[in-house]
Amino acid sequence: MHSYQSLLGKTKLLYFWFTTCPPCIESKPCLNHIQQKFANKNIEFISFCRNSKSLVNESLNDKPFNFKIIPDSDKLIDSVFNYSFGYPLLLIVDKQNTIKDVVRFPCFVSDAEWERKLGL
């Protein structure tokens, strides 16, 4: 369980998706690669999925996903982020909780570009 305080001082990658979104599904392996590559860099990898836990679990059978997953995130996405956007979407949030970058299609970002975006 994470609290706001536990995330302070860490870079956060916040990924927004749903289980039947083709680009979201195709992005999972790329995001798994990024999570594995930067796992020891004080970065939190959190995803918000609009689908139920059972649908999320079913989708993970086909393509595993290494981010922490918060299912049933409709209300959270709508009320906290108050933003209508297309999917997939990844926000890079710095240690001071400022959104530093928005990534629409993570598979098109090279490892070197990820390092630059993450300030590594």
N, C-alpha and C positions, 0 to 999 in steps of 0.2 A: 504494500500500500504506500502510495506516495502522497505527500502533502506539499503544499506550496513551498513551505520552508525547506523541505528535503530537495527541492529542485533548484533553489537559489545557488548561485555560484557554479552552475553546470550549464553547458550548452545543451539545447534541446532540439531534436528533430521531431517535429509533429507532423504526422502523415494522416491525411484524410482520404477515406476510400469507402467503397461498398463492394459486396461480394460478386455482383454480376457486371461490374465495370471492366470491360476488356483491358483498357490501359492500366487499370489498378492491378489486375491479375498479372499482367506482363511486367509490371514494375517490381513485383515481390523479389525475384532473384537478384536484381540490381541493388535493391535496398538491403537484402540479406548480405550481399557482398560488402556494402558500405558499413553495415553494423559490425560485421566480423573484422573488417580492416581497422576500424576506429574504436573497437570495444574497450580498449584500455586508455582512452583519451578523455575521461570525465565527461562523457556525452550520454544523455538519456535519449533513448529511441522509443517513442510513444506513438501509437496509432489510434485513431478514432474511426470506428466503423459504424455506419448507420444501421447495420443489420443486427439481428438477434445473436446471442451467444451460440445457439445451435447452428445457425447458418454460417457463422464465422468458423466454428469448429469443422463443419462439413467442407467449407472451402479450403481449410488447412490440410485436409486429406490429399487434395490435388497438388497444392503448392504451399509448402510450409512457409512461415513468416516469422522472423526472429524479433520483431519489434514487440514491445508490450502492447497488448490490444485492449482497448476499451470498447466493448460492444454496446449496442443500443445507444449510440451517442447523438441521436437526433436533437434532443432537447439541449444537450450540452453545446453542441456545435451552433445551434440556432441562438441560444441565449448568451453564452459566454463570448463566442467569436462574432456573433451578430453579422455574419457575412455569407452572402450567397456566392458560390463559386462552382466551377466545374471540377471534375475529378479526373485523375488524382491531383492532389495538391500536397506539397510538403513545405512547411515553414521551418526556417532555421532561426532559432531564438537564442540570443547570446546569454552570457552569464548574468547580465543585468536585466534580463527578461525583455529585451527589445527585439522585435522581429527584424532580422538582418537581411534575410533573403527569402524569396518565394521561388520554389522550383516546381514547374508544371509537369515535366517529364524526366524523372530522375535517371532513366537509362541513357539519356543523351549527355550526361555529365561525366567527364573523365575523372579518374582518381586525383589527378593533379588539380583539377578545378574544384573537386570536393575539398581538398586540403585548403585551398585558398578560401573557399566559402566558409569553412569551419575555423579559419584563423589558425591553422596548424603549420 
